[in-house]
Amino acid sequence: MNPNSQTPNAAPTPNAAEWGERLIRGQITPAQYLGLSQKRLYEIATLGHKLLTEGRLQAALDIFKGLVVASPYDSVFHCNLASTYAQLQRFPEAMEEFTQALQLNVANVDALVGRSELLLREGKVAEALQDLEAALRLDPEAQLESTQRGRATLLVLQAMADEAEKS
């Protein structure tokens, strides 16, 4: 929605100053202020994901940082930013963004699996297992690639536990 657009028979659209006040008060996001639709934001995110998979990490980082600023309540954008940070081996920032994604959407399976991987890196196995189990409860058929990774991680952990038990 553009700050200056108006539809027939609708209540008058706020002027730019009113939109600015709404933005400052946190009543609208920067994306809404700029007239960026959710569809357009996700088109940009698709480009960012493509860059991420191509290994163009700095470009992906720039896109996902911008999306998080533009639409700060979107769990998916935080999750993609976290994944980019993780690939850049910026693990504290990745952990923060995965956690933010989960605060916005506790059912974000990608964020659960991503955070579990970081928790395992830190040796926090019990916490990692909680995230993995939550992800598998949400996607029991492992339809998502992240859940497939999570399931494989659980199998490796189980094998390690079995081996330790034998020793």
PANUMI-146450 format. One record per residue: x, y, z of N, C-alpha, C in turn; residue number from 1. Coordinates in nm, 4 decimals. Layout:
BEGIN
n_u / n_v / n_w / ca_u / ca_v / ca_w / c_u / c_v / c_w / num
X / Y / Z / X / Y / Z / X / Y / Z / NUM
...
% end
This chain:
BEGIN
n_u / n_v / n_w / ca_u / ca_v / ca_w / c_u / c_v / c_w / num
0.0848 / -0.1164 / 0.0000 / 0.0000 / 0.0000 / 0.0000 / 0.0893 / 0.1226 / 0.0000 / 1
0.0710 / 0.2092 / -0.0937 / 0.1491 / 0.3302 / -0.1069 / 0.0905 / 0.4357 / -0.0145 / 2
0.1739 / 0.5133 / 0.0524 / 0.1209 / 0.6140 / 0.1433 / 0.0274 / 0.7133 / 0.0760 / 3
0.0382 / 0.7338 / -0.0535 / -0.0434 / 0.8331 / -0.1226 / -0.1542 / 0.7711 / -0.2066 / 4
-0.1684 / 0.6380 / -0.2070 / -0.2708 / 0.5749 / -0.2902 / -0.4047 / 0.5767 / -0.2183 / 5
-0.5105 / 0.5732 / -0.2994 / -0.6439 / 0.5739 / -0.2430 / -0.7341 / 0.4919 / -0.3336 / 6
-0.8186 / 0.4076 / -0.2762 / -0.9126 / 0.3301 / -0.3555 / -1.0485 / 0.3989 / -0.3501 / 7
-1.1284 / 0.3887 / -0.4576 / -1.2608 / 0.4512 / -0.4574 / -1.3476 / 0.3938 / -0.3460 / 8
-1.4326 / 0.4765 / -0.2892 / -1.5276 / 0.4372 / -0.1850 / -1.4601 / 0.3868 / -0.0578 / 9
-1.3330 / 0.4100 / -0.0419 / -1.2632 / 0.3674 / 0.0786 / -1.2367 / 0.4899 / 0.1647 / 10
-1.2092 / 0.4645 / 0.2895 / -1.1719 / 0.5747 / 0.3783 / -1.0447 / 0.6379 / 0.3253 / 11
-1.0276 / 0.7654 / 0.3452 / -0.9068 / 0.8304 / 0.2948 / -0.7810 / 0.7633 / 0.3481 / 12
-0.6841 / 0.7487 / 0.2602 / -0.5567 / 0.6896 / 0.2972 / -0.4770 / 0.7942 / 0.3732 / 13
-0.4083 / 0.7529 / 0.4783 / -0.3281 / 0.8502 / 0.5525 / -0.2240 / 0.9145 / 0.4617 / 14
-0.1925 / 1.0398 / 0.4909 / -0.0905 / 1.1067 / 0.4123 / 0.0487 / 1.0601 / 0.4571 / 15
0.1498 / 1.1056 / 0.3861 / 0.2866 / 1.0601 / 0.4135 / 0.3287 / 1.0880 / 0.5571 / 16
0.2887 / 1.2018 / 0.6107 / 0.3260 / 1.2346 / 0.7486 / 0.2614 / 1.1360 / 0.8471 / 17
0.1338 / 1.1020 / 0.8226 / 0.0669 / 1.0054 / 0.9101 / 0.1320 / 0.8679 / 0.8996 / 18
0.1697 / 0.8299 / 0.7770 / 0.2372 / 0.7010 / 0.7586 / 0.3713 / 0.7023 / 0.8322 / 19
0.4410 / 0.8151 / 0.8237 / 0.5680 / 0.8278 / 0.8941 / 0.5510 / 0.8136 / 1.0442 / 20
0.4464 / 0.8743 / 1.0972 / 0.4178 / 0.8624 / 1.2406 / 0.3861 / 0.7175 / 1.2772 / 21
0.3087 / 0.6498 / 1.1940 / 0.2767 / 0.5086 / 1.2200 / 0.4039 / 0.4231 / 1.2211 / 22
0.4936 / 0.4530 / 1.1273 / 0.6200 / 0.3801 / 1.1214 / 0.7001 / 0.4026 / 1.2489 / 23
0.7122 / 0.5255 / 1.2901 / 0.7897 / 0.5588 / 1.4096 / 0.7292 / 0.4955 / 1.5342 / 24
0.5983 / 0.4877 / 1.5402 / 0.5302 / 0.4268 / 1.6556 / 0.5328 / 0.2743 / 1.6519 / 25
0.5808 / 0.2178 / 1.5417 / 0.5851 / 0.0722 / 1.5302 / 0.4526 / 0.0109 / 1.4895 / 26
0.3628 / 0.0916 / 1.4387 / 0.2320 / 0.0415 / 1.3972 / 0.2360 / -0.0210 / 1.2591 / 27
0.3350 / 0.0156 / 1.1805 / 0.3559 / -0.0452 / 1.0497 / 0.5044 / -0.0748 / 1.0345 / 28
0.5375 / -0.1653 / 0.9451 / 0.6770 / -0.2003 / 0.9194 / 0.7339 / -0.1080 / 0.8118 / 29
0.8660 / -0.1017 / 0.8011 / 0.9240 / -0.0248 / 0.6916 / 0.8739 / -0.0717 / 0.5540 / 30
0.8556 / -0.2022 / 0.5380 / 0.8045 / -0.2540 / 0.4101 / 0.6662 / -0.1970 / 0.3803 / 31
0.5804 / -0.1926 / 0.4795 / 0.4470 / -0.1361 / 0.4594 / 0.4563 / 0.0124 / 0.4256 / 32
0.5447 / 0.0823 / 0.4930 / 0.5638 / 0.2245 / 0.4660 / 0.6071 / 0.2463 / 0.3214 / 33
0.6949 / 0.1589 / 0.2730 / 0.7466 / 0.1717 / 0.1367 / 0.6526 / 0.1146 / 0.0308 / 34
0.5436 / 0.0504 / 0.0745 / 0.4488 / -0.0062 / -0.0205 / 0.4930 / -0.1394 / -0.0783 / 35
0.5824 / -0.2099 / -0.0083 / 0.6285 / -0.3410 / -0.0554 / 0.5323 / -0.4492 / -0.0074 / 36
0.4753 / -0.5208 / -0.1005 / 0.3815 / -0.6279 / -0.0650 / 0.4576 / -0.7493 / -0.0121 / 37
0.3840 / -0.8355 / 0.0568 / 0.4425 / -0.9608 / 0.1050 / 0.4935 / -1.0432 / -0.0128 / 38
0.4183 / -1.0406 / -0.1223 / 0.4596 / -1.1141 / -0.2425 / 0.5945 / -1.0626 / -0.2917 / 39
0.6098 / -0.9310 / -0.2973 / 0.7362 / -0.8731 / -0.3454 / 0.8505 / -0.9066 / -0.2492 / 40
0.8251 / -0.9013 / -0.1208 / 0.9283 / -0.9361 / -0.0229 / 0.9752 / -1.0804 / -0.0421 / 41
0.8813 / -1.1699 / -0.0682 / 0.9184 / -1.3106 / -0.0881 / 0.9879 / -1.3332 / -0.2220 / 42
0.9578 / -1.2513 / -0.3212 / 1.0339 / -1.2581 / -0.4463 / 1.1801 / -1.2197 / -0.4202 / 43
1.2002 / -1.1175 / -0.3398 / 1.3359 / -1.0757 / -0.3030 / 1.4036 / -1.1863 / -0.2214 / 44
1.3288 / -1.2482 / -0.1302 / 1.3837 / -1.3573 / -0.0494 / 1.4248 / -1.4752 / -0.1374 / 45
1.3483 / -1.5018 / -0.2419 / 1.3828 / -1.6103 / -0.3342 / 1.5166 / -1.5816 / -0.4015 / 46
1.5363 / -1.4576 / -0.4401 / 1.6661 / -1.4183 / -0.4966 / 1.7769 / -1.4376 / -0.3939 / 47
1.7525 / -1.3962 / -0.2706 / 1.8515 / -1.4142 / -0.1641 / 1.8850 / -1.5605 / -0.1424 / 48
1.7834 / -1.6460 / -0.1446 / 1.8064 / -1.7894 / -0.1259 / 1.8889 / -1.8469 / -0.2403 / 49
1.8612 / -1.8008 / -0.3618 / 1.9388 / -1.8458 / -0.4775 / 2.0860 / -1.8060 / -0.4601 / 50
2.1093 / -1.6846 / -0.4183 / 2.2466 / -1.6383 / -0.3951 / 2.3140 / -1.7216 / -0.2854 / 51
2.2378 / -1.7528 / -0.1822 / 2.2905 / -1.8340 / -0.0722 / 2.3319 / -1.9716 / -0.1214 / 52
2.2478 / -2.0351 / -0.2010 / 2.2793 / -2.1691 / -0.2505 / 2.3932 / -2.1673 / -0.3519 / 53
2.4128 / -2.0540 / -0.4176 / 2.5242 / -2.0400 / -0.5124 / 2.6551 / -2.0046 / -0.4423 / 54
2.6485 / -1.9828 / -0.3117 / 2.7688 / -1.9481 / -0.2379 / 2.8044 / -1.8003 / -0.2431 / 55
2.7142 / -1.7201 / -0.2915 / 2.7366 / -1.5752 / -0.2953 / 2.6854 / -1.5172 / -0.1644 / 56
2.7628 / -1.5462 / -0.0608 / 2.7170 / -1.5240 / 0.0763 / 2.7012 / -1.3770 / 0.1126 / 57
2.7922 / -1.2917 / 0.0700 / 2.7805 / -1.1502 / 0.1065 / 2.6566 / -1.0881 / 0.0439 / 58
2.6294 / -1.1213 / -0.0812 / 2.5094 / -1.0693 / -0.1468 / 2.3830 / -1.1209 / -0.0777 / 59
2.3826 / -1.2495 / -0.0414 / 2.2680 / -1.3068 / 0.0308 / 2.2516 / -1.2387 / 0.1668 / 60
2.3642 / -1.2161 / 0.2338 / 2.3594 / -1.1499 / 0.3645 / 2.2970 / -1.0115 / 0.3521 / 61
2.3378 / -0.9366 / 0.2526 / 2.2834 / -0.8022 / 0.2324 / 2.1320 / -0.8078 / 0.2099 / 62
2.0875 / -0.9022 / 0.1287 / 1.9440 / -0.9140 / 0.1015 / 1.8671 / -0.9508 / 0.2271 / 63
1.9144 / -1.0512 / 0.2998 / 1.8384 / -1.0948 / 0.4175 / 1.8432 / -0.9933 / 0.5311 / 64
1.9534 / -0.9214 / 0.5443 / 1.9566 / -0.8129 / 0.6433 / 1.8514 / -0.7079 / 0.6076 / 65
1.8441 / -0.6742 / 0.4798 / 1.7454 / -0.5765 / 0.4349 / 1.6027 / -0.6236 / 0.4566 / 66
1.5779 / -0.7511 / 0.4302 / 1.4434 / -0.8054 / 0.4504 / 1.4044 / -0.8056 / 0.5979 / 67
1.4993 / -0.8357 / 0.6845 / 1.4704 / -0.8349 / 0.8282 / 1.4391 / -0.6926 / 0.8754 / 68
1.5092 / -0.5946 / 0.8211 / 1.4793 / -0.4559 / 0.8562 / 1.3423 / -0.4168 / 0.8007 / 69
1.3154 / -0.4536 / 0.6771 / 1.1897 / -0.4158 / 0.6119 / 1.0687 / -0.4833 / 0.6741 / 70
1.0858 / -0.6080 / 0.7153 / 0.9739 / -0.6854 / 0.7696 / 1.0225 / -0.7625 / 0.8932 / 71
1.0406 / -0.6917 / 1.0043 / 1.1059 / -0.7506 / 1.1221 / 1.0282 / -0.8612 / 1.1930 / 72
0.9024 / -0.8809 / 1.1582 / 0.8217 / -0.9829 / 1.2267 / 0.8058 / -1.1092 / 1.1438 / 73
0.8830 / -1.1221 / 1.0372 / 0.8739 / -1.2390 / 0.9502 / 0.9795 / -1.3415 / 0.9911 / 74
0.9342 / -1.4509 / 1.0449 / 1.0220 / -1.5576 / 1.0928 / 1.1098 / -1.6145 / 0.9818 / 75
1.0564 / -1.6255 / 0.8629 / 1.1307 / -1.6834 / 0.7507 / 1.2533 / -1.5991 / 0.7169 / 76
1.2377 / -1.4672 / 0.7193 / 1.3505 / -1.3804 / 0.6859 / 1.4608 / -1.3917 / 0.7921 / 77
1.4220 / -1.3992 / 0.9185 / 1.5209 / -1.4179 / 1.0250 / 1.5923 / -1.5523 / 1.0092 / 78
1.5170 / -1.6549 / 0.9727 / 1.5748 / -1.7882 / 0.9551 / 1.6755 / -1.7894 / 0.8398 / 79
1.6410 / -1.7250 / 0.7296 / 1.7336 / -1.7189 / 0.6165 / 1.8573 / -1.6361 / 0.6500 / 80
1.8401 / -1.5302 / 0.7252 / 1.9553 / -1.4518 / 0.7693 / 2.0440 / -1.5380 / 0.8592 / 81
1.9823 / -1.6151 / 0.9467 / 2.0584 / -1.7049 / 1.0343 / 2.1369 / -1.8068 / 0.9534 / 82
2.0733 / -1.8651 / 0.8529 / 2.1421 / -1.9635 / 0.7689 / 2.2619 / -1.9012 / 0.6981 / 83
2.2450 / -1.7772 / 0.6551 / 2.3556 / -1.7079 / 0.5889 / 2.4692 / -1.6838 / 0.6866 / 84
2.4361 / -1.6369 / 0.8062 / 2.5387 / -1.6181 / 0.9090 / 2.6108 / -1.7504 / 0.9386 / 85
2.5344 / -1.8581 / 0.9476 / 2.5959 / -1.9881 / 0.9769 / 2.6947 / -2.0274 / 0.8673 / 86
2.6565 / -2.0059 / 0.7416 / 2.7484 / -2.0398 / 0.6324 / 2.8723 / -1.9519 / 0.6341 / 87
2.8578 / -1.8308 / 0.6852 / 2.9725 / -1.7406 / 0.6989 / 3.0527 / -1.7701 / 0.8260 / 88
3.0096 / -1.8711 / 0.9009 / 3.0703 / -1.9117 / 1.0273 / 3.0638 / -1.8003 / 1.1312 / 89
2.9601 / -1.7233 / 1.1236 / 2.9320 / -1.6189 / 1.2228 / 2.8239 / -1.6768 / 1.3152 / 90
2.8671 / -1.7714 / 1.3971 / 2.7738 / -1.8541 / 1.4733 / 2.6940 / -1.7792 / 1.5794 / 91
2.7519 / -1.6839 / 1.6528 / 2.6673 / -1.6120 / 1.7501 / 2.5512 / -1.5373 / 1.6836 / 92
2.5792 / -1.4726 / 1.5694 / 2.4727 / -1.4022 / 1.4982 / 2.3697 / -1.5018 / 1.4447 / 93
2.4164 / -1.6156 / 1.3966 / 2.3249 / -1.7189 / 1.3472 / 2.2332 / -1.7671 / 1.4591 / 94
2.2904 / -1.7925 / 1.5762 / 2.2104 / -1.8389 / 1.6899 / 2.1053 / -1.7349 / 1.7277 / 95
2.1461 / -1.6098 / 1.7297 / 2.0528 / -1.5027 / 1.7644 / 1.9367 / -1.4955 / 1.6653 / 96
1.9669 / -1.5086 / 1.5370 / 1.8618 / -1.4993 / 1.4352 / 1.7712 / -1.6230 / 1.4344 / 97
1.8275 / -1.7425 / 1.4546 / 1.7420 / -1.8624 / 1.4642 / 1.6478 / -1.8487 / 1.5837 / 98
1.7010 / -1.8002 / 1.6946 / 1.6188 / -1.7829 / 1.8141 / 1.5100 / -1.6789 / 1.7896 / 99
1.5446 / -1.5698 / 1.7230 / 1.4446 / -1.4680 / 1.6896 / 1.3374 / -1.5271 / 1.5985 / 100
1.3779 / -1.6055 / 1.5014 / 1.2812 / -1.6695 / 1.4120 / 1.1836 / -1.7555 / 1.4912 / 101
1.2350 / -1.8266 / 1.5909 / 1.1495 / -1.9139 / 1.6720 / 1.0622 / -1.8347 / 1.7688 / 102
1.1080 / -1.7190 / 1.8118 / 1.0224 / -1.6350 / 1.8959 / 0.9035 / -1.5833 / 1.8156 / 103
0.9242 / -1.5636 / 1.6872 / 0.8167 / -1.5164 / 1.6007 / 0.7258 / -1.6298 / 1.5539 / 104
0.7821 / -1.7514 / 1.5440 / 0.7051 / -1.8670 / 1.4977 / 0.7681 / -1.9931 / 1.5557 / 105
0.7102 / -2.0445 / 1.6628 / 0.7663 / -2.1623 / 1.7298 / 0.7613 / -2.2866 / 1.6418 / 106
0.6850 / -2.2809 / 1.5336 / 0.6721 / -2.3966 / 1.4442 / 0.7610 / -2.3840 / 1.3203 / 107
0.8605 / -2.2983 / 1.3237 / 0.9517 / -2.2835 / 1.2109 / 1.0528 / -2.3983 / 1.2163 / 108
1.0244 / -2.5022 / 1.1405 / 1.1055 / -2.6240 / 1.1423 / 1.2490 / -2.5961 / 1.0988 / 109
1.2656 / -2.5137 / 0.9972 / 1.4006 / -2.4822 / 0.9499 / 1.4826 / -2.4163 / 1.0607 / 110
1.4200 / -2.3272 / 1.1354 / 1.4899 / -2.2600 / 1.2456 / 1.5215 / -2.3579 / 1.3583 / 111
1.4296 / -2.4492 / 1.3867 / 1.4549 / -2.5493 / 1.4907 / 1.5755 / -2.6358 / 1.4558 / 112
1.5802 / -2.6830 / 1.3327 / 1.6910 / -2.7695 / 1.2911 / 1.8207 / -2.6891 / 1.2853 / 113
1.8135 / -2.5684 / 1.2298 / 1.9332 / -2.4852 / 1.2224 / 1.9897 / -2.4544 / 1.3597 / 114
1.9025 / -2.4184 / 1.4524 / 1.9502 / -2.3888 / 1.5885 / 2.0053 / -2.5138 / 1.6544 / 115
1.9429 / -2.6285 / 1.6287 / 1.9937 / -2.7528 / 1.6895 / 2.1359 / -2.7815 / 1.6423 / 116
2.1633 / -2.7539 / 1.5159 / 2.2972 / -2.7765 / 1.4624 / 2.3990 / -2.6866 / 1.5322 / 117
2.3596 / -2.5635 / 1.5588 / 2.4496 / -2.4725 / 1.6305 / 2.4666 / -2.5150 / 1.7757 / 118
2.3589 / -2.5604 / 1.8362 / 2.3683 / -2.6087 / 1.9752 / 2.4619 / -2.7283 / 1.9845 / 119
2.4556 / -2.8169 / 1.8864 / 2.5476 / -2.9313 / 1.8857 / 2.6922 / -2.8847 / 1.8737 / 120
2.7168 / -2.7831 / 1.7930 / 2.8521 / -2.7265 / 1.7793 / 2.9043 / -2.6789 / 1.9146 / 121
2.8123 / -2.6303 / 1.9976 / 2.8492 / -2.5797 / 2.1301 / 2.8507 / -2.6900 / 2.2351 / 122
2.8194 / -2.8132 / 2.1958 / 2.8177 / -2.9240 / 2.2900 / 2.6935 / -2.9293 / 2.3768 / 123
2.5910 / -2.8568 / 2.3407 / 2.4659 / -2.8535 / 2.4176 / 2.3698 / -2.9567 / 2.3589 / 124
2.4010 / -3.0824 / 2.3841 / 2.3289 / -3.1930 / 2.3208 / 2.1826 / -3.1984 / 2.3647 / 125
2.1566 / -3.1819 / 2.4935 / 2.0189 / -3.1916 / 2.5421 / 1.9299 / -3.0852 / 2.4775 / 126
1.9799 / -2.9623 / 2.4679 / 1.9021 / -2.8553 / 2.4059 / 1.8838 / -2.8824 / 2.2566 / 127
1.9878 / -2.9314 / 2.1916 / 1.9793 / -2.9637 / 2.0488 / 1.8744 / -3.0718 / 2.0259 / 128
1.8731 / -3.1718 / 2.1117 / 1.7747 / -3.2797 / 2.0982 / 1.6323 / -3.2271 / 2.1139 / 129
1.6120 / -3.1314 / 2.2029 / 1.4782 / -3.0728 / 2.2191 / 1.4322 / -3.0077 / 2.0888 / 130
1.5218 / -2.9314 / 2.0259 / 1.4855 / -2.8667 / 1.8992 / 1.4611 / -2.9698 / 1.7898 / 131
1.5452 / -3.0717 / 1.7831 / 1.5277 / -3.1752 / 1.6810 / 1.3966 / -3.2502 / 1.7000 / 132
1.3660 / -3.2840 / 1.8234 / 1.2406 / -3.3542 / 1.8513 / 1.1200 / -3.2677 / 1.8159 / 133
1.1281 / -3.1379 / 1.8457 / 1.0181 / -3.0469 / 1.8101 / 1.0020 / -3.0407 / 1.6587 / 134
1.1123 / -3.0344 / 1.5870 / 1.1068 / -3.0298 / 1.4404 / 1.0425 / -3.1562 / 1.3851 / 135
1.0795 / -3.2694 / 1.4395 / 1.0248 / -3.3969 / 1.3908 / 0.8775 / -3.4132 / 1.4271 / 136
0.8353 / -3.3558 / 1.5379 / 0.6922 / -3.3583 / 1.5720 / 0.6127 / -3.2744 / 1.4708 / 137
0.6734 / -3.1632 / 1.4270 / 0.6051 / -3.0743 / 1.3332 / 0.6061 / -3.1284 / 1.1905 / 138
0.7093 / -3.2058 / 1.1565 / 0.7229 / -3.2623 / 1.0217 / 0.7598 / -3.4105 / 1.0342 / 139
0.6658 / -3.4910 / 1.0837 / 0.6971 / -3.6318 / 1.1114 / 0.7336 / -3.7133 / 0.9877 / 140
0.6885 / -3.6716 / 0.8714 / 0.7209 / -3.7432 / 0.7485 / 0.8523 / -3.6949 / 0.6878 / 141
0.9150 / -3.5984 / 0.7532 / 1.0420 / -3.5405 / 0.7063 / 1.0325 / -3.4951 / 0.5610 / 142
0.9301 / -3.4175 / 0.5336 / 0.9116 / -3.3659 / 0.3984 / 1.0063 / -3.2510 / 0.3670 / 143
1.0464 / -3.1786 / 0.4690 / 1.1384 / -3.0664 / 0.4485 / 1.2830 / -3.1151 / 0.4519 / 144
1.3657 / -3.0508 / 0.3723 / 1.5080 / -3.0864 / 0.3688 / 1.5717 / -3.0703 / 0.5068 / 145
1.5335 / -2.9659 / 0.5774 / 1.5920 / -2.9440 / 0.7097 / 1.5539 / -3.0571 / 0.8058 / 146
1.4314 / -3.1054 / 0.7973 / 1.3897 / -3.2154 / 0.8849 / 1.4642 / -3.3439 / 0.8492 / 147
1.4908 / -3.3632 / 0.7210 / 1.5704 / -3.4795 / 0.6793 / 1.7102 / -3.4717 / 0.7404 / 148
1.7692 / -3.3509 / 0.7407 / 1.8996 / -3.3320 / 0.8056 / 1.8886 / -3.3605 / 0.9543 / 149
1.7826 / -3.3131 / 1.0144 / 1.7621 / -3.3349 / 1.1575 / 1.7478 / -3.4820 / 1.1918 / 150
1.6744 / -3.5525 / 1.1089 / 1.6573 / -3.6966 / 1.1312 / 1.7925 / -3.7686 / 1.1184 / 151
1.8719 / -3.7306 / 1.0186 / 2.0052 / -3.7903 / 1.0012 / 2.0937 / -3.7593 / 1.1213 / 152
2.0838 / -3.6390 / 1.1720 / 2.1617 / -3.6013 / 1.2906 / 2.1225 / -3.6867 / 1.4093 / 153
1.9924 / -3.7096 / 1.4269 / 1.9473 / -3.7956 / 1.5369 / 2.0022 / -3.9373 / 1.5240 / 154
2.0052 / -3.9888 / 1.4030 / 2.0583 / -4.1234 / 1.3815 / 2.2069 / -4.1295 / 1.4177 / 155
2.2813 / -4.0270 / 1.3809 / 2.4243 / -4.0223 / 1.4144 / 2.4415 / -4.0134 / 1.5653 / 156
2.3630 / -3.9303 / 1.6301 / 2.3724 / -3.9184 / 1.7760 / 2.3373 / -4.0500 / 1.8449 / 157
2.2363 / -4.1176 / 1.7926 / 2.1975 / -4.2471 / 1.8492 / 2.3101 / -4.3486 / 1.8334 / 158
2.3727 / -4.3516 / 1.7155 / 2.4840 / -4.4429 / 1.6919 / 2.6006 / -4.4114 / 1.7859 / 159
2.6264 / -4.2832 / 1.8070 / 2.7337 / -4.2439 / 1.8984 / 2.7017 / -4.2862 / 2.0414 / 160
2.5761 / -4.2698 / 2.0815 / 2.5341 / -4.3101 / 2.2160 / 2.5461 / -4.4609 / 2.2316 / 161
2.5059 / -4.5361 / 2.1295 / 2.5168 / -4.6827 / 2.1345 / 2.6613 / -4.7257 / 2.1451 / 162
2.7497 / -4.6610 / 2.0696 / 2.8918 / -4.6939 / 2.0718 / 2.9520 / -4.6607 / 2.2074 / 163
2.9126 / -4.5479 / 2.2650 / 2.9646 / -4.5101 / 2.3965 / 2.9166 / -4.6077 / 2.5024 / 164
2.7954 / -4.6564 / 2.4869 / 2.7397 / -4.7508 / 2.5815 / 2.8152 / -4.8837 / 2.5789 / 165
2.8616 / -4.9236 / 2.4602 / 2.9385 / -5.0485 / 2.4463 / 3.0750 / -5.0383 / 2.5092 / 166
3.1296 / -4.9182 / 2.5106 / 3.2659 / -4.9002 / 2.5618 / 3.2747 / -4.9088 / 2.7112 / 167
% end
